[in-house]
């Protein structure tokens, strides 16, 4: 079973950029569909973006489409989220998620704070 560790969060100003990383340990990373989710203070966790196991197809929530890019490097067991044109409403804890059949794994999260 894969284990996930996020990094790259921090404080950024309105309009700035951040790149989040998700490092996976264990085997079979390339078989997992990978996603980013986020949870803002006082709100439910929401889906942000997904990349297929081969990295050839991506999907985004409408709220981040055109600003965020999800991608992965299966050779390095890594997944990323490039976030541009950040807004205060992007402030949240961002979680890495791996899915394969009925198996689902979560990371511990990394905090992104966007100041206005």
Residue, then its C-alpha position, 0 to 999 in steps of 0.5 A: x500500500x502506498x503512503x503519501x506525504x505532502x509538502x510545499x504549502x505556505x503563505x503567499x500573497x494574492x495573485x502568487x504561485x505555489x507548487x505542492x508536492x506529494x511524495x509516495x512511498x511503497x509499490x505500484x504508484x503508477x497504478x493509482x489514480x491521484x487527486x488533490x483535495x482541499x478543506x477550508x476552515x469550517x468547510x467540508x473537504x472538496x475535490x480539486x483535481x485528478x490525474x489518471x495513472x498514466x498522467x494522460x488525463x486530468x480533470x479540475x474543479x471549476x473553481x481552479x480550472x485555468x489556474x491550477x495544473x496537476x501532473x505526476x512523475x511516475x518514475x519519481x513516485x511524485x505528484x504535483x499541483x502547480x497553483x497560479x493566480x492564487x486567491x484568498x478563497x484558495x486558503x485551505x489544507x490541501x490533501x493528496x489522495x491515491x485510489x486503486x479499485x476500492x483502496x484509498x489512501x490520504x496524506x496528512x495535508x499541507x496548509x496553503x494560506x493566501x493573503x489579500 
